[in-house]
Amino acid sequence: MTEEDKKLLHTFEGKLRQLLFLYEGLRKENLSLRKEIDEKNAEIDELKSSWKELETKYINLKSARILSINDNDLRDTKQRLAKLVREVDKCIALLNE
C-alpha cells in the first residue's frame, strides 16, 4: 500500500466517522421529535375529550336555561354558561397550537 493510498484511507475513515457521528445525532433528534409528537397527540386526545364533555355540559345548561324562569337562576345559568364557553375557548386555543 502506497503512502497516497494510506492518506486516502485515513481521509476516508475520518469522513466515515464524521458521517456516523452526524447520523447518530440525527437519529437521536428524530427519536426526540417522535416522542414529542406522541406527547402532543396524547394532549390533543385529552383536549378533544374535555371539549366533548364541555360541549355536553353546555347543551345541558342550555336546556336548563330554557326550563328556568326565575331571574336569579337565569343569571346563574348565564354565568355558568359563560364560564363553560371560556373553557371551550381555552381548549380550542390549545388545540390550535
C-alpha positions as CSV (number, residue, x, y, z in Angstrom):
1,M,0.0,0.0,0.0
2,T,1.5,3.3,-1.0
3,E,1.7,6.4,1.1
4,E,-1.0,8.1,-1.1
5,D,-3.3,5.1,-0.5
6,K,-2.8,5.3,3.2
7,K,-3.7,9.0,3.2
8,L,-6.8,8.3,1.2
9,L,-7.8,5.5,3.5
10,H,-7.2,7.7,6.6
11,T,-9.2,10.6,5.0
12,F,-12.0,8.1,4.2
13,E,-12.0,6.7,7.8
14,G,-12.2,10.3,9.1
15,K,-15.1,11.2,6.9
16,L,-16.9,7.9,7.7
17,R,-16.5,8.6,11.5
18,Q,-17.9,12.1,10.9
19,L,-20.8,10.8,8.9
20,L,-21.6,8.2,11.6
21,F,-21.4,10.9,14.3
22,L,-23.9,13.1,12.3
23,Y,-26.1,10.1,11.7
24,E,-26.2,9.3,15.4
25,G,-27.1,13.0,16.2
26,L,-29.9,13.0,13.7
27,R,-31.2,9.6,14.9
28,K,-31.4,11.0,18.5
29,E,-33.1,14.1,17.3
30,N,-35.6,12.0,15.3
31,L,-36.4,9.9,18.3
32,S,-36.9,13.1,20.4
33,L,-39.2,14.6,17.8
34,R,-41.2,11.4,17.5
35,K,-41.6,11.3,21.3
36,E,-42.7,15.0,21.3
37,I,-45.3,14.2,18.5
38,D,-46.7,11.3,20.6
39,E,-47.0,13.6,23.6
40,K,-48.8,16.2,21.6
41,N,-51.1,13.6,20.1
42,A,-51.9,12.4,23.6
43,E,-52.5,16.0,24.7
44,I,-54.8,16.6,21.7
45,D,-56.8,13.5,22.6
46,E,-57.2,14.7,26.2
47,L,-58.3,18.1,25.0
48,K,-60.8,16.6,22.5
49,S,-62.3,14.5,25.3
50,S,-62.5,17.6,27.5
51,W,-64.1,19.6,24.7
52,K,-66.7,16.9,24.1
53,E,-67.5,16.8,27.9
54,L,-67.8,20.6,28.0
55,E,-70.0,20.6,24.9
56,T,-72.3,18.1,26.6
57,K,-72.4,20.3,29.7
58,Y,-73.1,23.3,27.6
59,I,-76.1,21.6,25.9
60,N,-77.4,20.5,29.3
61,L,-77.1,24.0,30.7
62,K,-78.7,25.4,27.6
63,S,-81.7,23.1,28.1
64,A,-81.8,24.0,31.8
65,R,-81.9,27.7,30.9
66,I,-84.9,27.2,28.8
67,L,-86.7,25.5,31.7
68,S,-85.7,28.1,34.2
69,I,-88.0,31.1,34.6
70,N,-86.5,32.7,37.8
71,D,-84.2,35.7,37.1
72,N,-81.6,34.5,39.6
73,D,-81.5,31.1,38.1
74,L,-81.2,32.7,34.6
75,R,-78.3,34.9,35.8
76,D,-76.6,31.9,37.4
77,T,-77.1,29.8,34.3
78,K,-75.7,32.6,32.1
79,Q,-72.6,32.9,34.4
80,R,-72.1,29.1,34.3
81,L,-72.5,29.1,30.6
82,A,-70.1,32.0,30.1
83,K,-67.5,30.1,32.2
84,L,-68.0,26.9,30.1
85,V,-67.6,29.0,26.9
86,R,-64.4,30.4,28.2
87,E,-63.2,26.8,29.0
88,V,-64.1,25.7,25.5
89,D,-62.3,28.7,24.0
90,K,-59.2,27.7,26.0
91,C,-59.4,24.1,24.7
92,I,-59.8,25.3,21.2
93,A,-56.8,27.6,21.6
94,L,-54.7,24.7,22.9
95,L,-55.8,22.5,20.0
96,N,-54.7,25.2,17.6
97,E,-51.2,25.3,19.0
